[in-house]
Amino acid sequence: MTTSSSEQGVSLGMPQLPAPAYPDDVRARLEADGREIIARYPDSRSALLPLLHLVQAEEGHVTRTGQQFCAELLDLTTAEVAAVVTFYTMYRRRPSGDYQVGVCTNTLCAVMGGDAIFEELQEHLGVGNGETTGDGKVTLEHIECNAACDFAPVVMVNWEFFDNQTPASAKRLVDDLRAGADVRPTRGARLCTFKDTARILAGFPDERPGAVEESGGAGPASLVGLRLAKGETAPARVVHPRAGRPQDEPRDGAAHDPSPSEHLSSHDAPQDTSASDPAHPAGPAAEEGE
C-alpha cells in the first residue's frame, strides 16, 4: 500500500501548507467587522463564536483561511479555533447551499413523521444527509432537537421554523426554495440566504425591511403552560399531521375553530395522568427493598 506525499507529511507530523490569505480588500473589511465584534467582550477570546459566523458569512462555510483569520485576530492557535469549529454543528466546513434544510429526527418529531419526511426529501432531491443539490440551492440534513416539540414534526430552513410538516408540504417547501419563490416560515422573520443568516448571527443588524417586526414571539402551543398557570383553560386539540389537516377533538364538547395563525398542536392542553385524574390516583411510592 502506498501513501501520497501529503499523507506521509501528516503521518510524520510535518506542518501543512499555510492557508491562502484573503485578498487585501476582503481582509480589511473583515478585520474592521472583527474588531467591532471583539470590542463587545471584556475577553477577546469570547468573540470566537461570532467571528466564526462572520467568516462563514463570507464564503458560506468556515474555510482554513477563515480559521487562520480568527486565530490571528484573537491571538489563538489554529488548533484552538479548529477545536471549536469541529465541535459546533452550525459551522459548515465544506461548501453548502443557500438554504440549509434541517429535518428534526429526534424522538418526538421522528414518531410524528420526521423520519418519513427526511427519507422522502432525500429521494425527492436526490441527495443524502449533508449533501447539496446540483443547483447549489439546498443542503439537506437531519438535525437534533431544536426545542419545538410542541409543533412536531418540524423542518428548519436557515434556523427558521416550519411547523407541523408532512412529506408533501416539505417537498413543496424545497421546490419553492429552489424556484426562488417567496417562502415564509410558520413563525419568525422571512427567509434570507445562509450567508446572510450567518452575518446576522455574528451580531450585525438585520437590514431587511420589516424583518425585526416579523420575528414575532412564541406560538400559542408554546404558551399553554403560561395560560394554565394563569388559571386559563383550553379544550384539547389533536393534530394528525400525516392526515393533511388538524382535527378538533374538544374534551368538553365545545366547538373550537382556531384560525390558521394559531398553529396549535396536540400538546396544547393537559393530559390526564395519575396525578391529575382523581379517578386514577397514584399510590404511595414503594420503599426500597419492598
C-alpha positions as CSV (number, residue, x, y, z in Angstrom):
1,M,0.0,0.0,0.0
2,T,1.4,3.4,-1.0
3,T,0.7,6.8,0.5
4,S,0.8,10.2,-1.1
5,S,3.3,12.8,-0.1
6,S,0.6,14.8,1.7
7,E,-0.5,11.7,3.7
8,Q,3.2,11.0,4.5
9,G,3.6,14.5,5.8
10,V,0.6,14.2,8.1
11,S,1.8,10.8,9.4
12,L,5.3,12.2,10.1
13,G,3.9,15.2,11.8
14,M,5.2,17.6,9.1
15,P,3.4,21.0,9.0
16,Q,0.7,21.5,6.5
17,L,0.9,24.3,3.9
18,P,-0.4,27.6,5.2
19,A,-4.0,28.6,4.4
20,P,-4.3,31.0,1.5
21,A,-4.8,34.6,2.6
22,Y,-7.9,36.7,2.0
23,P,-7.5,39.4,-0.7
24,D,-6.4,42.7,0.8
25,D,-9.8,44.4,0.4
26,V,-11.7,41.4,1.9
27,R,-9.2,41.2,4.8
28,A,-9.6,44.9,5.6
29,R,-13.4,44.7,5.6
30,L,-13.4,41.5,7.7
31,E,-10.9,42.9,10.1
32,A,-13.0,46.1,10.6
33,D,-16.0,44.0,11.4
34,G,-14.0,41.6,13.5
35,R,-12.6,44.5,15.7
36,E,-16.2,45.7,16.2
37,I,-17.2,42.2,17.4
38,I,-14.2,41.9,19.7
39,A,-15.0,45.2,21.3
40,R,-18.2,43.8,22.7
41,Y,-16.4,41.4,25.1
42,P,-14.1,42.0,28.1
43,D,-12.1,39.0,27.0
44,S,-11.3,38.8,23.3
45,R,-11.4,35.0,23.3
46,S,-15.1,35.2,23.9
47,A,-15.5,36.7,20.4
48,L,-14.6,33.5,18.7
49,L,-18.1,32.2,18.0
50,P,-19.4,35.3,16.4
51,L,-16.2,35.7,14.5
52,L,-16.7,32.2,13.0
53,H,-20.2,33.3,11.9
54,L,-18.6,36.4,10.3
55,V,-16.1,34.3,8.2
56,Q,-18.9,31.8,7.4
57,A,-20.9,34.7,6.0
58,E,-18.1,35.5,3.6
59,E,-17.8,32.1,1.9
60,G,-20.7,30.1,3.1
61,H,-18.6,27.8,5.2
62,V,-15.6,28.1,7.6
63,T,-12.5,27.7,5.4
64,R,-9.0,27.2,6.6
65,T,-8.4,30.8,5.6
66,G,-11.3,31.8,7.9
67,Q,-9.9,29.8,10.8
68,Q,-6.5,31.3,10.3
69,F,-8.0,34.8,10.2
70,C,-9.9,34.2,13.5
71,A,-6.7,32.8,15.2
72,E,-4.7,35.8,14.2
73,L,-7.3,38.3,15.3
74,L,-7.7,36.7,18.7
75,D,-4.1,35.6,19.2
76,L,-5.1,31.9,19.3
77,T,-3.6,28.9,17.7
78,T,-5.3,27.4,14.6
79,A,-5.8,24.2,16.7
80,E,-7.8,26.1,19.3
81,V,-10.0,27.6,16.5
82,A,-10.4,24.2,14.8
83,A,-11.5,22.6,18.0
84,V,-14.4,25.0,18.2
85,V,-15.3,24.7,14.5
86,T,-15.5,20.9,14.7
87,F,-17.5,20.9,17.9
88,Y,-20.5,23.0,16.8
89,T,-22.7,21.8,14.0
90,M,-23.8,25.3,13.0
91,Y,-20.4,25.8,11.4
92,R,-20.0,24.3,7.9
93,R,-16.6,23.0,6.9
94,R,-17.4,22.5,3.2
95,P,-19.4,24.4,0.6
96,S,-23.2,24.2,1.1
97,G,-26.4,25.5,-0.3
98,D,-28.1,28.8,0.0
99,Y,-30.7,27.1,2.2
100,Q,-29.9,24.7,4.9
101,V,-32.9,22.4,5.3
102,G,-32.8,20.5,8.5
103,V,-35.4,17.8,9.4
104,C,-35.7,17.1,13.1
105,T,-35.4,13.3,13.6
106,N,-35.2,13.3,17.3
107,T,-37.7,11.2,19.3
108,L,-40.9,13.2,19.1
109,C,-40.5,14.6,15.6
110,A,-39.4,11.2,14.4
111,V,-42.5,9.3,15.7
112,M,-44.7,12.2,14.4
113,G,-43.4,11.8,10.9
114,G,-39.9,13.4,10.8
115,D,-38.2,10.2,9.7
116,A,-40.7,9.8,6.8
117,I,-40.1,13.5,5.8
118,F,-36.4,13.0,5.8
119,E,-36.5,9.9,3.7
120,E,-38.8,11.4,1.1
121,L,-36.8,14.6,0.8
122,Q,-33.7,12.6,0.2
123,E,-35.4,10.7,-2.6
124,H,-37.1,13.9,-3.9
125,L,-33.9,16.0,-4.0
126,G,-31.6,13.1,-5.0
127,V,-29.1,13.9,-2.1
128,G,-28.1,12.2,1.1
129,N,-27.5,13.6,4.6
130,G,-25.3,16.7,4.5
131,E,-25.3,16.8,0.7
132,T,-26.3,19.7,-1.6
133,T,-28.4,19.8,-4.7
134,G,-26.6,20.3,-8.0
135,D,-28.0,23.9,-8.4
136,G,-26.4,24.8,-5.0
137,K,-29.7,25.9,-3.5
138,V,-30.5,23.3,-0.8
139,T,-28.4,21.3,1.6
140,L,-30.3,18.6,3.4
141,E,-29.5,17.3,6.8
142,H,-31.2,15.6,9.8
143,I,-30.9,17.6,12.9
144,E,-31.3,17.1,16.6
145,C,-34.0,18.6,18.8
146,N,-34.5,22.4,18.3
147,A,-36.9,22.8,21.2
148,A,-40.0,22.9,19.0
149,C,-41.6,19.6,20.1
150,D,-45.0,21.3,20.5
151,F,-45.1,21.7,16.7
152,A,-43.7,18.3,15.7
153,P,-42.7,17.3,13.1
154,V,-40.5,20.4,12.4
155,V,-38.4,21.4,9.5
156,M,-35.9,24.3,9.8
157,V,-34.6,26.4,7.0
158,N,-31.6,28.6,7.9
159,W,-32.8,28.2,11.5
160,E,-36.3,29.4,10.8
161,F,-39.2,27.2,11.8
162,F,-41.7,25.4,9.5
163,D,-44.1,23.6,11.9
164,N,-46.4,20.6,11.7
165,Q,-44.9,19.4,8.4
166,T,-45.8,16.5,6.2
167,P,-43.8,14.8,3.5
168,A,-45.9,16.6,0.9
169,S,-45.6,20.0,2.5
170,A,-41.8,19.6,2.9
171,K,-41.4,18.7,-0.7
172,R,-43.4,21.8,-1.7
173,L,-41.1,23.8,0.5
174,V,-37.9,22.7,-1.0
175,D,-39.3,23.1,-4.5
176,D,-40.3,26.7,-3.7
177,L,-36.8,27.3,-2.4
178,R,-35.2,26.1,-5.5
179,A,-37.6,28.0,-7.7
180,G,-36.8,31.3,-5.9
181,A,-40.4,31.7,-4.6
182,D,-41.2,34.0,-1.6
183,V,-41.1,31.4,1.2
184,R,-42.3,32.5,4.7
185,P,-41.7,30.4,7.8
186,T,-44.5,29.5,10.1
187,R,-43.1,31.9,12.6
188,G,-40.2,34.2,12.6
189,A,-38.7,36.6,10.0
190,R,-38.8,36.0,6.3
191,L,-36.0,33.7,4.9
192,C,-32.7,35.0,3.8
193,T,-29.7,33.1,2.4
194,F,-27.4,31.1,4.7
195,K,-24.6,33.7,4.2
196,D,-27.0,36.5,5.3
197,T,-28.1,34.4,8.2
198,A,-24.5,33.9,9.3
199,R,-23.8,37.6,9.3
200,I,-26.9,38.3,11.5
201,L,-25.7,35.5,13.9
202,A,-22.4,37.4,14.0
203,G,-24.3,40.2,15.7
204,F,-24.8,42.6,12.9
205,P,-28.2,44.3,12.3
206,D,-30.7,42.6,10.0
207,E,-31.0,45.0,7.1
208,R,-34.2,43.5,5.6
209,P,-37.1,46.0,5.8
210,G,-39.6,44.8,8.4
211,A,-37.7,41.7,9.4
212,V,-37.5,42.6,13.1
213,E,-41.2,43.3,13.3
214,E,-41.9,40.0,11.5
215,S,-39.9,38.0,14.0
216,G,-42.8,37.8,16.4
217,G,-42.8,35.7,19.6
218,A,-43.7,32.3,20.8
219,G,-46.6,30.4,19.3
220,P,-49.8,29.6,21.2
221,A,-48.8,26.0,21.8
222,S,-45.6,27.1,23.5
223,L,-47.6,29.4,25.8
224,V,-50.0,26.8,27.1
225,G,-48.1,26.4,30.4
226,L,-48.3,30.1,31.0
227,R,-52.1,30.2,30.2
228,L,-52.6,27.3,32.7
229,A,-50.6,29.0,35.3
230,K,-52.9,32.0,35.0
231,G,-55.9,29.8,35.5
232,E,-57.0,29.7,31.9
233,T,-58.1,26.5,30.3
234,A,-58.4,25.3,26.7
235,P,-60.1,22.3,25.1
236,A,-57.8,19.6,23.9
237,R,-56.9,19.6,20.3
238,V,-55.4,16.6,18.5
239,V,-53.4,17.2,15.3
240,H,-52.8,14.4,12.9
241,P,-50.0,15.8,10.7
242,R,-49.9,13.0,8.2
243,A,-53.6,13.3,7.5
244,G,-53.0,16.7,6.0
245,R,-55.1,18.9,8.3
246,P,-55.8,19.0,12.1
247,Q,-58.9,17.5,13.5
248,D,-60.5,19.0,16.6
249,E,-61.5,16.7,19.4
250,P,-62.6,19.0,22.3
251,R,-62.9,17.2,25.6
252,D,-65.8,19.3,26.9
253,G,-67.9,19.1,23.8
254,A,-67.4,22.7,22.9
255,A,-66.7,23.7,19.4
256,H,-63.2,25.0,18.7
257,D,-62.2,26.5,15.4
258,P,-58.9,28.3,15.7
259,S,-57.5,30.5,12.9
260,P,-54.6,29.1,10.9
261,S,-52.3,31.6,12.5
262,E,-52.6,29.9,15.9
263,H,-50.6,26.9,14.9
264,L,-51.9,24.8,17.7
265,S,-50.6,21.3,18.3
266,S,-51.5,18.1,20.1
267,H,-49.7,19.4,23.2
268,D,-51.8,22.5,23.9
269,A,-53.9,21.0,26.7
270,P,-53.0,19.0,29.8
271,Q,-53.4,15.2,29.6
272,D,-55.0,13.1,32.3
273,T,-52.3,11.5,34.5
274,S,-52.5,9.7,37.8
275,A,-51.7,13.0,39.5
276,S,-54.4,15.0,37.7
277,D,-57.2,12.4,37.4
278,P,-59.0,11.8,40.8
279,A,-60.4,8.5,39.4
280,H,-57.0,7.1,39.0
281,P,-54.9,8.3,41.9
282,A,-51.2,7.4,42.2
283,G,-50.3,5.1,45.1
284,P,-47.5,5.8,47.5
285,A,-44.0,5.2,46.2
286,A,-42.7,1.8,47.2
287,E,-39.9,1.8,49.7
288,E,-36.5,0.4,48.6
289,G,-36.4,-3.3,49.3
290,E,-40.1,-3.9,49.3
